[in-house]
Amino acid sequence: RYRYDLMDQYDEITEISSMARTTGYTATMAARLLANGMYAQKGLSAPEHIGRHPQCVEFILKGLRDRGVEYRERIEKIT
């Protein structure tokens, strides 16, 4: 099982809300995926479809890290 945890807060320096940082930044990284030709599926794509491509996931998470939004990944073996 893969688990991602996120804790984000309002950025007082940039005056950008946590909601804008976590959703808006993610949306712009998804747009960059398309612009860079890294994801080319036509039509509507649920986030789960993009998540099937490890390079896309890492691209988005790196973009978020670069903007101060940190996820923690935990991999758990289920028995």
mmCIF file of the N, C-alpha and C atoms, coordinates in Angstrom:
data_MODEL
# 
_entry.id   MODEL 
# 
loop_
_atom_site.group_PDB 
_atom_site.id 
_atom_site.type_symbol 
_atom_site.label_atom_id 
_atom_site.label_alt_id 
_atom_site.label_comp_id 
_atom_site.label_asym_id 
_atom_site.label_entity_id 
_atom_site.label_seq_id 
_atom_site.pdbx_PDB_ins_code 
_atom_site.Cartn_x 
_atom_site.Cartn_y 
_atom_site.Cartn_z 
_atom_site.occupancy 
_atom_site.B_iso_or_equiv 
_atom_site.pdbx_formal_charge 
_atom_site.auth_seq_id 
_atom_site.auth_comp_id 
_atom_site.auth_asym_id 
_atom_site.auth_atom_id 
_atom_site.pdbx_PDB_model_num 
ATOM 1   N N  . ARG A 1 1  ? 0.862   -1.157 0.000   1.00 0.00 ? 1  ARG A N  1 
ATOM 2   C CA . ARG A 1 1  ? 0.000   0.000  0.000   1.00 0.00 ? 1  ARG A CA 1 
ATOM 3   C C  . ARG A 1 1  ? 0.913   1.225  0.000   1.00 0.00 ? 1  ARG A C  1 
ATOM 4   N N  . TYR A 1 2  ? 0.555   2.161  -0.853  1.00 0.00 ? 2  TYR A N  1 
ATOM 5   C CA . TYR A 1 2  ? 1.282   3.433  -0.901  1.00 0.00 ? 2  TYR A CA 1 
ATOM 6   C C  . TYR A 1 2  ? 0.421   4.484  -0.215  1.00 0.00 ? 2  TYR A C  1 
ATOM 7   N N  . ARG A 1 3  ? 1.037   5.233  0.662   1.00 0.00 ? 3  ARG A N  1 
ATOM 8   C CA . ARG A 1 3  ? 0.298   6.254  1.398   1.00 0.00 ? 3  ARG A CA 1 
ATOM 9   C C  . ARG A 1 3  ? 1.055   7.576  1.261   1.00 0.00 ? 3  ARG A C  1 
ATOM 10  N N  . TYR A 1 4  ? 0.312   8.612  0.938   1.00 0.00 ? 4  TYR A N  1 
ATOM 11  C CA . TYR A 1 4  ? 0.890   9.947  0.839   1.00 0.00 ? 4  TYR A CA 1 
ATOM 12  C C  . TYR A 1 4  ? 0.222   10.845 1.871   1.00 0.00 ? 4  TYR A C  1 
ATOM 13  N N  . ASP A 1 5  ? 1.023   11.514 2.675   1.00 0.00 ? 5  ASP A N  1 
ATOM 14  C CA . ASP A 1 5  ? 0.508   12.455 3.667   1.00 0.00 ? 5  ASP A CA 1 
ATOM 15  C C  . ASP A 1 5  ? 0.966   13.854 3.295   1.00 0.00 ? 5  ASP A C  1 
ATOM 16  N N  . LEU A 1 6  ? 0.095   14.817 3.549   1.00 0.00 ? 6  LEU A N  1 
ATOM 17  C CA . LEU A 1 6  ? 0.393   16.208 3.223   1.00 0.00 ? 6  LEU A CA 1 
ATOM 18  C C  . LEU A 1 6  ? -0.117  17.104 4.337   1.00 0.00 ? 6  LEU A C  1 
ATOM 19  N N  . MET A 1 7  ? 0.725   18.013 4.753   1.00 0.00 ? 7  MET A N  1 
ATOM 20  C CA . MET A 1 7  ? 0.322   19.063 5.685   1.00 0.00 ? 7  MET A CA 1 
ATOM 21  C C  . MET A 1 7  ? 0.860   20.361 5.100   1.00 0.00 ? 7  MET A C  1 
ATOM 22  N N  . ASP A 1 8  ? -0.024  21.258 4.765   1.00 0.00 ? 8  ASP A N  1 
ATOM 23  C CA . ASP A 1 8  ? 0.387   22.531 4.185   1.00 0.00 ? 8  ASP A CA 1 
ATOM 24  C C  . ASP A 1 8  ? -0.376  23.648 4.881   1.00 0.00 ? 8  ASP A C  1 
ATOM 25  N N  . GLN A 1 9  ? 0.215   24.838 4.899   1.00 0.00 ? 9  GLN A N  1 
ATOM 26  C CA . GLN A 1 9  ? -0.420  25.982 5.549   1.00 0.00 ? 9  GLN A CA 1 
ATOM 27  C C  . GLN A 1 9  ? -0.309  27.214 4.666   1.00 0.00 ? 9  GLN A C  1 
ATOM 28  N N  . TYR A 1 10 ? -1.077  28.199 5.012   1.00 0.00 ? 10 TYR A N  1 
ATOM 29  C CA . TYR A 1 10 ? -1.028  29.505 4.359   1.00 0.00 ? 10 TYR A CA 1 
ATOM 30  C C  . TYR A 1 10 ? 0.410   30.010 4.356   1.00 0.00 ? 10 TYR A C  1 
ATOM 31  N N  . ASP A 1 11 ? 0.863   30.505 3.214   1.00 0.00 ? 11 ASP A N  1 
ATOM 32  C CA . ASP A 1 11 ? 2.222   31.047 3.097   1.00 0.00 ? 11 ASP A CA 1 
ATOM 33  C C  . ASP A 1 11 ? 2.159   32.553 3.322   1.00 0.00 ? 11 ASP A C  1 
ATOM 34  N N  . GLU A 1 12 ? 2.642   32.999 4.471   1.00 0.00 ? 12 GLU A N  1 
ATOM 35  C CA . GLU A 1 12 ? 2.566   34.423 4.827   1.00 0.00 ? 12 GLU A CA 1 
ATOM 36  C C  . GLU A 1 12 ? 3.435   35.288 3.923   1.00 0.00 ? 12 GLU A C  1 
ATOM 37  N N  . ILE A 1 13 ? 4.518   34.748 3.401   1.00 0.00 ? 13 ILE A N  1 
ATOM 38  C CA . ILE A 1 13 ? 5.406   35.536 2.539   1.00 0.00 ? 13 ILE A CA 1 
ATOM 39  C C  . ILE A 1 13 ? 4.750   35.816 1.190   1.00 0.00 ? 13 ILE A C  1 
ATOM 40  N N  . THR A 1 14 ? 4.209   34.781 0.561   1.00 0.00 ? 14 THR A N  1 
ATOM 41  C CA . THR A 1 14 ? 3.585   34.963 -0.755  1.00 0.00 ? 14 THR A CA 1 
ATOM 42  C C  . THR A 1 14 ? 2.102   35.307 -0.657  1.00 0.00 ? 14 THR A C  1 
ATOM 43  N N  . GLU A 1 15 ? 1.528   35.130 0.548   1.00 0.00 ? 15 GLU A N  1 
ATOM 44  C CA . GLU A 1 15 ? 0.099   35.348 0.792   1.00 0.00 ? 15 GLU A CA 1 
ATOM 45  C C  . GLU A 1 15 ? -0.777  34.436 -0.071  1.00 0.00 ? 15 GLU A C  1 
ATOM 46  N N  . ILE A 1 16 ? -0.304  33.202 -0.241  1.00 0.00 ? 16 ILE A N  1 
ATOM 47  C CA . ILE A 1 16 ? -1.050  32.207 -1.014  1.00 0.00 ? 16 ILE A CA 1 
ATOM 48  C C  . ILE A 1 16 ? -1.593  31.157 -0.045  1.00 0.00 ? 16 ILE A C  1 
ATOM 49  N N  . SER A 1 17 ? -2.901  30.893 -0.162  1.00 0.00 ? 17 SER A N  1 
ATOM 50  C CA . SER A 1 17 ? -3.547  29.938 0.739   1.00 0.00 ? 17 SER A CA 1 
ATOM 51  C C  . SER A 1 17 ? -3.073  28.515 0.474   1.00 0.00 ? 17 SER A C  1 
ATOM 52  N N  . SER A 1 18 ? -3.254  27.688 1.483   1.00 0.00 ? 18 SER A N  1 
ATOM 53  C CA . SER A 1 18 ? -2.907  26.281 1.343   1.00 0.00 ? 18 SER A CA 1 
ATOM 54  C C  . SER A 1 18 ? -3.725  25.633 0.227   1.00 0.00 ? 18 SER A C  1 
ATOM 55  N N  . MET A 1 19 ? -5.000  25.983 0.123   1.00 0.00 ? 19 MET A N  1 
ATOM 56  C CA . MET A 1 19 ? -5.849  25.412 -0.925  1.00 0.00 ? 19 MET A CA 1 
ATOM 57  C C  . MET A 1 19 ? -5.308  25.769 -2.308  1.00 0.00 ? 19 MET A C  1 
ATOM 58  N N  . ALA A 1 20 ? -4.905  27.007 -2.497  1.00 0.00 ? 20 ALA A N  1 
ATOM 59  C CA . ALA A 1 20 ? -4.348  27.418 -3.789  1.00 0.00 ? 20 ALA A CA 1 
ATOM 60  C C  . ALA A 1 20 ? -3.024  26.707 -4.054  1.00 0.00 ? 20 ALA A C  1 
ATOM 61  N N  . ARG A 1 21 ? -2.213  26.556 -3.024  1.00 0.00 ? 21 ARG A N  1 
ATOM 62  C CA . ARG A 1 21 ? -0.913  25.915 -3.190  1.00 0.00 ? 21 ARG A CA 1 
ATOM 63  C C  . ARG A 1 21 ? -1.061  24.436 -3.553  1.00 0.00 ? 21 ARG A C  1 
ATOM 64  N N  . THR A 1 22 ? -1.965  23.741 -2.872  1.00 0.00 ? 22 THR A N  1 
ATOM 65  C CA . THR A 1 22 ? -2.075  22.300 -3.084  1.00 0.00 ? 22 THR A CA 1 
ATOM 66  C C  . THR A 1 22 ? -2.900  21.929 -4.312  1.00 0.00 ? 22 THR A C  1 
ATOM 67  N N  . THR A 1 23 ? -3.868  22.741 -4.669  1.00 0.00 ? 23 THR A N  1 
ATOM 68  C CA . THR A 1 23 ? -4.674  22.427 -5.859  1.00 0.00 ? 23 THR A CA 1 
ATOM 69  C C  . THR A 1 23 ? -4.197  23.196 -7.082  1.00 0.00 ? 23 THR A C  1 
ATOM 70  N N  . GLY A 1 24 ? -3.956  24.470 -6.926  1.00 0.00 ? 24 GLY A N  1 
ATOM 71  C CA . GLY A 1 24 ? -3.527  25.285 -8.061  1.00 0.00 ? 24 GLY A CA 1 
ATOM 72  C C  . GLY A 1 24 ? -2.167  24.876 -8.593  1.00 0.00 ? 24 GLY A C  1 
ATOM 73  N N  . TYR A 1 25 ? -1.212  24.659 -7.703  1.00 0.00 ? 25 TYR A N  1 
ATOM 74  C CA . TYR A 1 25 ? 0.111   24.239 -8.145  1.00 0.00 ? 25 TYR A CA 1 
ATOM 75  C C  . TYR A 1 25 ? 0.048   22.869 -8.825  1.00 0.00 ? 25 TYR A C  1 
ATOM 76  N N  . THR A 1 26 ? -0.772  21.974 -8.288  1.00 0.00 ? 26 THR A N  1 
ATOM 77  C CA . THR A 1 26 ? -0.923  20.651 -8.901  1.00 0.00 ? 26 THR A CA 1 
ATOM 78  C C  . THR A 1 26 ? -1.509  20.779 -10.303 1.00 0.00 ? 26 THR A C  1 
ATOM 79  N N  . ALA A 1 27 ? -2.509  21.635 -10.458 1.00 0.00 ? 27 ALA A N  1 
ATOM 80  C CA . ALA A 1 27 ? -3.115  21.833 -11.778 1.00 0.00 ? 27 ALA A CA 1 
ATOM 81  C C  . ALA A 1 27 ? -2.114  22.410 -12.773 1.00 0.00 ? 27 ALA A C  1 
ATOM 82  N N  . THR A 1 28 ? -1.292  23.353 -12.325 1.00 0.00 ? 28 THR A N  1 
ATOM 83  C CA . THR A 1 28 ? -0.313  23.922 -13.257 1.00 0.00 ? 28 THR A CA 1 
ATOM 84  C C  . THR A 1 28 ? 0.766   22.905 -13.613 1.00 0.00 ? 28 THR A C  1 
ATOM 85  N N  . MET A 1 29 ? 1.121   22.024 -12.680 1.00 0.00 ? 29 MET A N  1 
ATOM 86  C CA . MET A 1 29 ? 2.097   20.985 -13.014 1.00 0.00 ? 29 MET A CA 1 
ATOM 87  C C  . MET A 1 29 ? 1.497   19.999 -14.008 1.00 0.00 ? 29 MET A C  1 
ATOM 88  N N  . ALA A 1 30 ? 0.215   19.694 -13.882 1.00 0.00 ? 30 ALA A N  1 
ATOM 89  C CA . ALA A 1 30 ? -0.443  18.818 -14.853 1.00 0.00 ? 30 ALA A CA 1 
ATOM 90  C C  . ALA A 1 30 ? -0.461  19.482 -16.237 1.00 0.00 ? 30 ALA A C  1 
ATOM 91  N N  . ALA A 1 31 ? -0.703  20.778 -16.281 1.00 0.00 ? 31 ALA A N  1 
ATOM 92  C CA . ALA A 1 31 ? -0.668  21.495 -17.561 1.00 0.00 ? 31 ALA A CA 1 
ATOM 93  C C  . ALA A 1 31 ? 0.736   21.455 -18.166 1.00 0.00 ? 31 ALA A C  1 
ATOM 94  N N  . ARG A 1 32 ? 1.748   21.541 -17.317 1.00 0.00 ? 32 ARG A N  1 
ATOM 95  C CA . ARG A 1 32 ? 3.139   21.460 -17.807 1.00 0.00 ? 32 ARG A CA 1 
ATOM 96  C C  . ARG A 1 32 ? 3.457   20.077 -18.350 1.00 0.00 ? 32 ARG A C  1 
ATOM 97  N N  . LEU A 1 33 ? 2.858   19.038 -17.743 1.00 0.00 ? 33 LEU A N  1 
ATOM 98  C CA . LEU A 1 33 ? 3.017   17.687 -18.288 1.00 0.00 ? 33 LEU A CA 1 
ATOM 99  C C  . LEU A 1 33 ? 2.584   17.655 -19.744 1.00 0.00 ? 33 LEU A C  1 
ATOM 100 N N  . LEU A 1 34 ? 1.422   18.228 -19.999 1.00 0.00 ? 34 LEU A N  1 
ATOM 101 C CA . LEU A 1 34 ? 0.888   18.258 -21.366 1.00 0.00 ? 34 LEU A CA 1 
ATOM 102 C C  . LEU A 1 34 ? 1.762   19.106 -22.278 1.00 0.00 ? 34 LEU A C  1 
ATOM 103 N N  . ALA A 1 35 ? 2.139   20.279 -21.807 1.00 0.00 ? 35 ALA A N  1 
ATOM 104 C CA . ALA A 1 35 ? 2.945   21.192 -22.618 1.00 0.00 ? 35 ALA A CA 1 
ATOM 105 C C  . ALA A 1 35 ? 4.302   20.587 -22.969 1.00 0.00 ? 35 ALA A C  1 
ATOM 106 N N  . ASN A 1 36 ? 4.854   19.778 -22.059 1.00 0.00 ? 36 ASN A N  1 
ATOM 107 C CA . ASN A 1 36 ? 6.153   19.147 -22.291 1.00 0.00 ? 36 ASN A CA 1 
ATOM 108 C C  . ASN A 1 36 ? 6.046   17.826 -23.043 1.00 0.00 ? 36 ASN A C  1 
ATOM 109 N N  . GLY A 1 37 ? 4.815   17.424 -23.395 1.00 0.00 ? 37 GLY A N  1 
ATOM 110 C CA . GLY A 1 37 ? 4.627   16.176 -24.127 1.00 0.00 ? 37 GLY A CA 1 
ATOM 111 C C  . GLY A 1 37 ? 4.855   14.924 -23.300 1.00 0.00 ? 37 GLY A C  1 
ATOM 112 N N  . MET A 1 38 ? 4.793   15.043 -21.986 1.00 0.00 ? 38 MET A N  1 
ATOM 113 C CA . MET A 1 38 ? 5.040   13.897 -21.110 1.00 0.00 ? 38 MET A CA 1 
ATOM 114 C C  . MET A 1 38 ? 3.796   13.031 -20.917 1.00 0.00 ? 38 MET A C  1 
ATOM 115 N N  . TYR A 1 39 ? 2.629   13.576 -21.218 1.00 0.00 ? 39 TYR A N  1 
ATOM 116 C CA . TYR A 1 39 ? 1.368   12.851 -21.071 1.00 0.00 ? 39 TYR A CA 1 
ATOM 117 C C  . TYR A 1 39 ? 0.505   13.227 -22.264 1.00 0.00 ? 39 TYR A C  1 
ATOM 118 N N  . ALA A 1 40 ? 0.132   12.234 -23.050 1.00 0.00 ? 40 ALA A N  1 
ATOM 119 C CA . ALA A 1 40 ? -0.537  12.544 -24.309 1.00 0.00 ? 40 ALA A CA 1 
ATOM 120 C C  . ALA A 1 40 ? -1.902  11.880 -24.473 1.00 0.00 ? 40 ALA A C  1 
ATOM 121 N N  . GLN A 1 41 ? -2.456  11.313 -23.404 1.00 0.00 ? 41 GLN A N  1 
ATOM 122 C CA . GLN A 1 41 ? -3.769  10.682 -23.522 1.00 0.00 ? 41 GLN A CA 1 
ATOM 123 C C  . GLN A 1 41 ? -4.807  11.729 -23.888 1.00 0.00 ? 41 GLN A C  1 
ATOM 124 N N  . LYS A 1 42 ? -5.612  11.449 -24.871 1.00 0.00 ? 42 LYS A N  1 
ATOM 125 C CA . LYS A 1 42 ? -6.646  12.378 -25.326 1.00 0.00 ? 42 LYS A CA 1 
ATOM 126 C C  . LYS A 1 42 ? -7.891  12.264 -24.443 1.00 0.00 ? 42 LYS A C  1 
ATOM 127 N N  . GLY A 1 43 ? -8.641  13.360 -24.355 1.00 0.00 ? 43 GLY A N  1 
ATOM 128 C CA . GLY A 1 43 ? -9.891  13.358 -23.612 1.00 0.00 ? 43 GLY A CA 1 
ATOM 129 C C  . GLY A 1 43 ? -9.684  13.604 -22.137 1.00 0.00 ? 43 GLY A C  1 
ATOM 130 N N  . LEU A 1 44 ? -10.708 13.292 -21.369 1.00 0.00 ? 44 LEU A N  1 
ATOM 131 C CA . LEU A 1 44 ? -10.650 13.480 -19.923 1.00 0.00 ? 44 LEU A CA 1 
ATOM 132 C C  . LEU A 1 44 ? -9.772  12.421 -19.276 1.00 0.00 ? 44 LEU A C  1 
ATOM 133 N N  . SER A 1 45 ? -9.000  12.837 -18.304 1.00 0.00 ? 45 SER A N  1 
ATOM 134 C CA . SER A 1 45 ? -8.150  11.893 -17.571 1.00 0.00 ? 45 SER A CA 1 
ATOM 135 C C  . SER A 1 45 ? -8.315  12.128 -16.082 1.00 0.00 ? 45 SER A C  1 
ATOM 136 N N  . ALA A 1 46 ? -8.733  11.090 -15.394 1.00 0.00 ? 46 ALA A N  1 
ATOM 137 C CA . ALA A 1 46 ? -8.776  11.156 -13.934 1.00 0.00 ? 46 ALA A CA 1 
ATOM 138 C C  . ALA A 1 46 ? -7.339  11.169 -13.421 1.00 0.00 ? 46 ALA A C  1 
ATOM 139 N N  . PRO A 1 47 ? -7.102  11.744 -12.249 1.00 0.00 ? 47 PRO A N  1 
ATOM 140 C CA . PRO A 1 47 ? -5.747  11.740 -11.696 1.00 0.00 ? 47 PRO A CA 1 
ATOM 141 C C  . PRO A 1 47 ? -5.134  10.340 -11.627 1.00 0.00 ? 47 PRO A C  1 
ATOM 142 N N  . GLU A 1 48 ? -5.975  9.335  -11.445 1.00 0.00 ? 48 GLU A N  1 
ATOM 143 C CA . GLU A 1 48 ? -5.475  7.961  -11.360 1.00 0.00 ? 48 GLU A CA 1 
ATOM 144 C C  . GLU A 1 48 ? -4.813  7.532  -12.656 1.00 0.00 ? 48 GLU A C  1 
ATOM 145 N N  . HIS A 1 49 ? -5.284  8.058  -13.791 1.00 0.00 ? 49 HIS A N  1 
ATOM 146 C CA . HIS A 1 49 ? -4.671  7.711  -15.083 1.00 0.00 ? 49 HIS A CA 1 
ATOM 147 C C  . HIS A 1 49 ? -3.264  8.293  -15.181 1.00 0.00 ? 49 HIS A C  1 
ATOM 148 N N  . ILE A 1 50 ? -3.102  9.522  -14.751 1.00 0.00 ? 50 ILE A N  1 
ATOM 149 C CA . ILE A 1 50 ? -1.775  10.137 -14.754 1.00 0.00 ? 50 ILE A CA 1 
ATOM 150 C C  . ILE A 1 50 ? -0.873  9.401  -13.768 1.00 0.00 ? 50 ILE A C  1 
ATOM 151 N N  . GLY A 1 51 ? -1.429  8.970  -12.649 1.00 0.00 ? 51 GLY A N  1 
ATOM 152 C CA . GLY A 1 51 ? -0.666  8.276  -11.624 1.00 0.00 ? 51 GLY A CA 1 
ATOM 153 C C  . GLY A 1 51 ? -0.119  6.928  -12.050 1.00 0.00 ? 51 GLY A C  1 
ATOM 154 N N  . ARG A 1 52 ? -0.606  6.395  -13.157 1.00 0.00 ? 52 ARG A N  1 
ATOM 155 C CA . ARG A 1 52 ? -0.075  5.126  -13.680 1.00 0.00 ? 52 ARG A CA 1 
ATOM 156 C C  . ARG A 1 52 ? 1.302   5.301  -14.319 1.00 0.00 ? 52 ARG A C  1 
ATOM 157 N N  . HIS A 1 53 ? 1.721   6.533  -14.495 1.00 0.00 ? 53 HIS A N  1 
ATOM 158 C CA . HIS A 1 53 ? 2.993   6.837  -15.145 1.00 0.00 ? 53 HIS A CA 1 
ATOM 159 C C  . HIS A 1 53 ? 3.947   7.421  -14.104 1.00 0.00 ? 53 HIS A C  1 
ATOM 160 N N  . PRO A 1 54 ? 4.882   6.608  -13.592 1.00 0.00 ? 54 PRO A N  1 
ATOM 161 C CA . PRO A 1 54 ? 5.771   7.078  -12.525 1.00 0.00 ? 54 PRO A CA 1 
ATOM 162 C C  . PRO A 1 54 ? 6.500   8.376  -12.854 1.00 0.00 ? 54 PRO A C  1 
ATOM 163 N N  . GLN A 1 55 ? 6.891   8.561  -14.105 1.00 0.00 ? 55 GLN A N  1 
ATOM 164 C CA . GLN A 1 55 ? 7.610   9.786  -14.466 1.00 0.00 ? 55 GLN A CA 1 
ATOM 165 C C  . GLN A 1 55 ? 6.692   11.004 -14.345 1.00 0.00 ? 55 GLN A C  1 
ATOM 166 N N  . CYS A 1 56 ? 5.422   10.834 -14.587 1.00 0.00 ? 56 CYS A N  1 
ATOM 167 C CA . CYS A 1 56 ? 4.463   11.943 -14.438 1.00 0.00 ? 56 CYS A CA 1 
ATOM 168 C C  . CYS A 1 56 ? 4.275   12.275 -12.954 1.00 0.00 ? 56 CYS A C  1 
ATOM 169 N N  . VAL A 1 57 ? 4.146   11.249 -12.132 1.00 0.00 ? 57 VAL A N  1 
ATOM 170 C CA . VAL A 1 57 ? 3.981   11.456 -10.687 1.00 0.00 ? 57 VAL A CA 1 
ATOM 171 C C  . VAL A 1 57 ? 5.190   12.199 -10.133 1.00 0.00 ? 57 VAL A C  1 
ATOM 172 N N  . GLU A 1 58 ? 6.379   11.745 -10.482 1.00 0.00 ? 58 GLU A N  1 
ATOM 173 C CA . GLU A 1 58 ? 7.588   12.388 -9.966  1.00 0.00 ? 58 GLU A CA 1 
ATOM 174 C C  . GLU A 1 58 ? 7.700   13.831 -10.463 1.00 0.00 ? 58 GLU A C  1 
ATOM 175 N N  . PHE A 1 59 ? 7.318   14.075 -11.711 1.00 0.00 ? 59 PHE A N  1 
ATOM 176 C CA . PHE A 1 59 ? 7.354   15.433 -12.262 1.00 0.00 ? 59 PHE A CA 1 
ATOM 177 C C  . PHE A 1 59 ? 6.454   16.365 -11.445 1.00 0.00 ? 59 PHE A C  1 
ATOM 178 N N  . ILE A 1 60 ? 5.239   15.908 -11.165 1.00 0.00 ? 60 ILE A N  1 
ATOM 179 C CA . ILE A 1 60 ? 4.298   16.726 -10.394 1.00 0.00 ? 60 ILE A CA 1 
ATOM 180 C C  . ILE A 1 60 ? 4.796   16.921 -8.964  1.00 0.00 ? 60 ILE A C  1 
ATOM 181 N N  . LEU A 1 61 ? 5.221   15.842 -8.300  1.00 0.00 ? 61 LEU A N  1 
ATOM 182 C CA . LEU A 1 61 ? 5.679   15.965 -6.921  1.00 0.00 ? 61 LEU A CA 1 
ATOM 183 C C  . LEU A 1 61 ? 6.922   16.839 -6.810  1.00 0.00 ? 61 LEU A C  1 
ATOM 184 N N  . LYS A 1 62 ? 7.826   16.743 -7.781  1.00 0.00 ? 62 LYS A N  1 
ATOM 185 C CA . LYS A 1 62 ? 9.009   17.603 -7.767  1.00 0.00 ? 62 LYS A CA 1 
ATOM 186 C C  . LYS A 1 62 ? 8.610   19.062 -7.925  1.00 0.00 ? 62 LYS A C  1 
ATOM 187 N N  . GLY A 1 63 ? 7.671   19.329 -8.825  1.00 0.00 ? 63 GLY A N  1 
ATOM 188 C CA . GLY A 1 63 ? 7.199   20.700 -9.001  1.00 0.00 ? 63 GLY A CA 1 
ATOM 189 C C  . GLY A 1 63 ? 6.586   21.258 -7.737  1.00 0.00 ? 63 GLY A C  1 
ATOM 190 N N  . LEU A 1 64 ? 5.860   20.413 -7.013  1.00 0.00 ? 64 LEU A N  1 
ATOM 191 C CA . LEU A 1 64 ? 5.270   20.847 -5.743  1.00 0.00 ? 64 LEU A CA 1 
ATOM 192 C C  . LEU A 1 64 ? 6.354   21.067 -4.694  1.00 0.00 ? 64 LEU A C  1 
ATOM 193 N N  . ARG A 1 65 ? 7.317   20.142 -4.618  1.00 0.00 ? 65 ARG A N  1 
ATOM 194 C CA . ARG A 1 65 ? 8.429   20.319 -3.662  1.00 0.00 ? 65 ARG A CA 1 
ATOM 195 C C  . ARG A 1 65 ? 9.173   21.618 -3.937  1.00 0.00 ? 65 ARG A C  1 
ATOM 196 N N  . ASP A 1 66 ? 9.407   21.896 -5.222  1.00 0.00 ? 66 ASP A N  1 
ATOM 197 C CA . ASP A 1 66 ? 10.111  23.128 -5.596  1.00 0.00 ? 66 ASP A CA 1 
ATOM 198 C C  . ASP A 1 66 ? 9.366   24.374 -5.139  1.00 0.00 ? 66 ASP A C  1 
ATOM 199 N N  . ARG A 1 67 ? 8.064   24.247 -4.923  1.00 0.00 ? 67 ARG A N  1 
ATOM 200 C CA . ARG A 1 67 ? 7.232   25.369 -4.491  1.00 0.00 ? 67 ARG A CA 1 
ATOM 201 C C  . ARG A 1 67 ? 6.898   25.279 -3.008  1.00 0.00 ? 67 ARG A C  1 
ATOM 202 N N  . GLY A 1 68 ? 7.562   24.367 -2.289  1.00 0.00 ? 68 GLY A N  1 
ATOM 203 C CA . GLY A 1 68 ? 7.397   24.271 -0.846  1.00 0.00 ? 68 GLY A CA 1 
ATOM 204 C C  . GLY A 1 68 ? 6.252   23.407 -0.372  1.00 0.00 ? 68 GLY A C  1 
ATOM 205 N N  . VAL A 1 69 ? 5.613   22.664 -1.265  1.00 0.00 ? 69 VAL A N  1 
ATOM 206 C CA . VAL A 1 69 ? 4.539   21.749 -0.871  1.00 0.00 ? 69 VAL A CA 1 
ATOM 207 C C  . VAL A 1 69 ? 5.163   20.365 -0.765  1.00 0.00 ? 69 VAL A C  1 
ATOM 208 N N  . GLU A 1 70 ? 5.195   19.833 0.451   1.00 0.00 ? 70 GLU A N  1 
ATOM 209 C CA . GLU A 1 70 ? 5.882   18.573 0.717   1.00 0.00 ? 70 GLU A CA 1 
ATOM 210 C C  . GLU A 1 70 ? 4.899   17.444 1.015   1.00 0.00 ? 70 GLU A C  1 
ATOM 211 N N  . TYR A 1 71 ? 5.065   16.346 0.298   1.00 0.00 ? 71 TYR A N  1 
ATOM 212 C CA . TYR A 1 71 ? 4.328   15.116 0.556   1.00 0.00 ? 71 TYR A CA 1 
ATOM 213 C C  . TYR A 1 71 ? 5.266   14.144 1.238   1.00 0.00 ? 71 TYR A C  1 
ATOM 214 N N  . ARG A 1 72 ? 4.725   13.307 2.079   1.00 0.00 ? 72 ARG A N  1 
ATOM 215 C CA . ARG A 1 72 ? 5.495   12.205 2.649   1.00 0.00 ? 72 ARG A CA 1 
ATOM 216 C C  . ARG A 1 72 ? 4.910   10.920 2.098   1.00 0.00 ? 72 ARG A C  1 
ATOM 217 N N  . GLU A 1 73 ? 5.769   10.113 1.535   1.00 0.00 ? 73 GLU A N  1 
ATOM 218 C CA . GLU A 1 73 ? 5.335   8.826  0.983   1.00 0.00 ? 73 GLU A CA 1 
ATOM 219 C C  . GLU A 1 73 ? 5.698   7.715  1.955   1.00 0.00 ? 73 GLU A C  1 
ATOM 220 N N  . ARG A 1 74 ? 4.764   6.824  2.163   1.00 0.00 ? 74 ARG A N  1 
ATOM 221 C CA . ARG A 1 74 ? 5.022   5.656  3.010   1.00 0.00 ? 74 ARG A CA 1 
ATOM 222 C C  . ARG A 1 74 ? 4.545   4.430  2.242   1.00 0.00 ? 74 ARG A C  1 
ATOM 223 N N  . ILE A 1 75 ? 5.408   3.446  2.142   1.00 0.00 ? 75 ILE A N  1 
ATOM 224 C CA . ILE A 1 75 ? 5.067   2.190  1.493   1.00 0.00 ? 75 ILE A CA 1 
ATOM 225 C C  . ILE A 1 75 ? 4.926   1.146  2.580   1.00 0.00 ? 75 ILE A C  1 
ATOM 226 N N  . GLU A 1 76 ? 3.750   0.528  2.655   1.00 0.00 ? 76 GLU A N  1 
ATOM 227 C CA . GLU A 1 76 ? 3.480   -0.458 3.680   1.00 0.00 ? 76 GLU A CA 1 
ATOM 228 C C  . GLU A 1 76 ? 3.172   -1.792 3.029   1.00 0.00 ? 76 GLU A C  1 
ATOM 229 N N  . LYS A 1 77 ? 3.763   -2.836 3.551   1.00 0.00 ? 77 LYS A N  1 
ATOM 230 C CA . LYS A 1 77 ? 3.445   -4.174 3.070   1.00 0.00 ? 77 LYS A CA 1 
ATOM 231 C C  . LYS A 1 77 ? 2.235   -4.688 3.839   1.00 0.00 ? 77 LYS A C  1 
ATOM 232 N N  . ILE A 1 78 ? 1.224   -5.085 3.112   1.00 0.00 ? 78 ILE A N  1 
ATOM 233 C CA . ILE A 1 78 ? 0.011   -5.602 3.733   1.00 0.00 ? 78 ILE A CA 1 
ATOM 234 C C  . ILE A 1 78 ? 0.106   -7.117 3.766   1.00 0.00 ? 78 ILE A C  1 
ATOM 235 N N  . THR A 1 79 ? -0.089  -7.679 4.959   1.00 0.00 ? 79 THR A N  1 
ATOM 236 C CA . THR A 1 79 ? 0.018   -9.140 5.080   1.00 0.00 ? 79 THR A CA 1 
ATOM 237 C C  . THR A 1 79 ? -1.326  -9.771 5.289   1.00 0.00 ? 79 THR A C  1 
# 
